[in-house]
């Protein structure tokens, strides 16, 4: 992978124990990602997170991009503005 997601996670979470805790896997499983690669489901979760600087690339997981018909963009906190909730007067 060009952007090695494992390295991104190590920078963010520092240890395999912390990575495992965040994603609900063991420390040993997280450490194996260094050589075997991060599972696609975890990559998708990282893509959806605004805290992790990673953009999912289907080519990294041997996906047919044309068949998926995806428009992949990373949503950041600056890309959208939450609607203002108006409080009713009591």
N, C-alpha and C positions, 0 to 999 in steps of 0.2 A: 504494500500500500504506500502511496506517496505521502500521505499524512498518516503516520503510524498512530492509530487510535490508542494503542496500548501506551505509547509514550505520552500522549496527551493526558490520559488518565493518571499516569504516574506523576506527572507534573502537578495535576490538580489535587489528587488525593494522597500523594507521597508514598503510600505503602500498599502492598497487595492485600493486606488485611482490611484496610479502609476501602479499597476498591470492591473487595468481596462483600463487605457489609452493605455498601451502597446498592449493589446489584443483586444481593441475596444469593451469593455463591460463596464457596469456601475460599480461603486464602490460596490454597493449592490450585484451584481452578483458575483464579485470576492470574496466578503466576504462569500458568501454561499458555495464557494468551500472548505472552511475549514471543513464543516460537510458533504457535499454531494459529495465531490471529484471534482477534476479538469476534465472538459470534455475531451474526447479523442482527439478531434481536437486540443485543446490547448496543450495537452501532446505531440502530434506529432510535433507541431510547436516548442515546447521546445526541443524535441529530435533533430530536425534539426538545432537548434541554437547552435553555438559554444560558446555563452556567458552563457548558462544555463547548469549547470552540472546535466543533467538528461538523462537517457537512457530509451526509451519507452519499456514497457513490456506488450505485448498483453494480458497476463494472468490477469493483473489488470483490464481489460475491458471485461473479459469473452469471449475472442476471442479464436477460435480454432487455435492454433499455427501451427499444421500440415496442416490445410486447407489453411492457409495464405501463406505458403512456403516463409517465410521471412528470410533474413540474416541480423539481426539487429546489427549494429555496430555504435557507436558514432564517427562521424568524428570530429577530432579536427584540429586546425590550423597547427599542426605538422605532421598530417597524409598525407597531400598532399602539393605539391609545385606548385604554379601557373606557367604557362608557361611564359617565358620571352618574352615580346613584343619588337621586334626590330623596331627601328624608321628608316625610310628612309631618306637618305640625301636629303636635299632640293635643 
